[in-house]
Amino acid sequence: MPVSLMLLLTAGVLIACGVYLILERTLTRIILGIVLAGNGVNLLFIVAAGRPGKPPFEGTAPAEDMTDPLPFAMVLTAIVITLGITAFGVALSYRAWQLFGHDEVPDDVEDRRVLRRSQRRSGMDEDPEDPGSQGLSEESRRGALLHSQGHRARRDPLGTDLSGAEDAPQDYTEADEREDVRRGRETEAGGR
Amino acid sequence: MSADMLLALPVMLPLMGAAMALLLRHHARLQMWVSILTLVAILASALVMARSVLEVGILVLQIGRWTPQLGIVLVADRLTVIMLVVSSVVTLAVLVYSSAQTVSESAEKTPVAIYHPTYLVLVAGVCNAFLAGDLFNLYVGFEVLLASSYVLLTLGGSASRIRAATTYVIVSLLSSVIFLAGIAAVYAAVGTVNLAELAVRLDGLAPGTRMTLELVLLVAFAIKAAIFPLSAWLPDSYPTAPAPVTAVFAGLLTKVGIYAIIRLETLLFPASQTSTLLLVAAGLSLVVGILGAVAQTDLKRVLSFTLVSHMGFMLFGIGMSTRLSMGTTIYYVAHHITVQSTLFLAAGLIEQRGGTTNLGRLGGLAKLAPVIAVLFFIPAMNLSGIPPLSGFIGKVGLIEAGIRVDTPASWTLVAISAITSLLTLYAIAKIWNRAFWQEPEEDFVQGLAPVPRVMTGATAALVGASLLLTVFAGPLIDFADDAGRAVLERTPYVSAVLGDEAAAELVYRIGDEGEKIGDGDEEVQR
């Protein structure tokens, strides 16, 4: 099957750029990366359609001269799906920005527990200036929205919400342990 | 109306129900009844479909009377039917369970109006994925269920749910892109996406090309099924969702991935070189998942990690692909959908009663909530494989299949399976000690809330359904065995969709002992 080199190259570049953006930490860039990679994959379908030919209308040309219409039908479906999902992703990152003042993808719960435990052990826990930075500057982390609304930025946006939000996984985190220490049940907390 | 038309119902009914539920968004009670009736209708149609599959064999519906090569085909064989019946029972029970929650006091916190329509669309996506007769329709089914799962996971848009959903959405989007790339590659290689036709044409490809196509699709499905190296997203995202949503996700969404892997490894790429890879991934899933579960201190997170771990059992069966292992795997999938959903519903009951799922805070529930204790105990024992429950039957079948295959890899997997079962029991015992036997604290006892009777009833119904899997294990295993044999032979599926001439062109099939049998019936390779 002869294929167009231009299409393949374009698809390759798009997917490469997409992968690069997906490796970023902010959700907006990741969404852009997914859009790019998705478009690259859509081009692959056009490649899969083979040689371009006559429009595929019944009776206008012999069947072997026509373009294969099936991949185009699939690409259209894929485009529509990507559009809808992208809209959801952008809404998600907007909501994250509303809530946290940034749309950085967080470390998972386990990683944060491990980080906090190591901080606590080395006595770094009391340092309010170190929220376990993940690459964004403190300024952008604090977020423009919270400032504009006159809210004080929370000291540790990644830490407090572990036990702060009411429907957060009620993990036995360091926050609980500290609470226990306050109640004078240090031994029991250590035992867990 | 012929029996074939039934195939459209499990996809059409929930979509129409979703539209009606959306129109009725201001009448919560009416909306609830519309959703429940829709799911009852789906269950009924799945049962009727099961009967006609038993009587007349594989059902095929060509939508719009296009030929199977060009149009959309829905196919129901025994494997599809067993998945449909189990999943419609589970979705119905979960919806009844959540109806108590959504109508009561949490109404302000979660927008009920969109819960029911989205839930129905999710069911449509799951059914479509099970029925899909071509790769692209499978992709559409996946996308429908994923899109609605995004919405269900972020219900209410609270901080923790947004955080959990972020990871989930990114990982799922990535897997969709990979899946789509795989479809494009398959189409470029053989010029069709129809599963039956693919089975015929892929047999003739060069081994290198086959391997590439298979691995791309396998990665896409393994992300959805949460197989070990690709499973990190699951324990992080599922526990934050509302209990009924987690239950249906844990029970169904990962099993859709497993279903796709079964089709991939039997119909499209029978007994391929990747079976060792599958066994390795299965072993790692079992070990890493269960060690994660043991380390957790939150009930829902423990259950999420056991979910990752037990996906390994099913992959173990698929990797061996003998007749015994395939039949047992299908039985195990049915068992696991039911039991895992029940456990998450029971966890929801505990959360409702005690206000938390933190094992450090829970306590004394054996005395304070004896009914919940029973409803948690039975599926928990079932999950860890205590005889005579269905989990035990499934695990024994898999271990026996592993011993019969008799290779170093399968013996290793047998050992890992046994150890994982014991560690599951340990994780469950840990939950039991903390939540049910530990001396409760003063403020915990005072904070206890009553549990709506509907929630308890729905959980009890699912516990009953999981016990039915044990009581009727004999006929069910026969059914699963037939399903497994048909899946391994490949010819029934292809001849039902394309006719006998196409089926005669199939080069390979898988024998009863998992060996790859070529055209002239000589053994090609183990």
Interface residues (C-beta under 8 A of the other chain):
Chain A: M1 V3 G18 I22 L27 I30 I34 A37 G38 V41 N42 L44 F45 V47 A48 D68 L70 P71 M74 T77 A78 I81 G84 I85 F88 G89 L92 R95 A96 L99 F100 V105 P106 D108 V109 E110 D161 G164 A165 E166 D167 A168 P169 Q170 D171 Y172 D176 R192
Chain B: L70 F136 V140 E143 L146 A147 Y150 V151 T154 G156 G157 S158 A159 S160 R161 I162 R163 A165 T166 T167 V169 I170 L173 L174 S176 V177 L180 A181 I183 A184 A185 Y187 A188 G191 V193 A232 D236 P239 T240 T297 D298 K300 R301 T356 T357 N358 L359 G360 R361
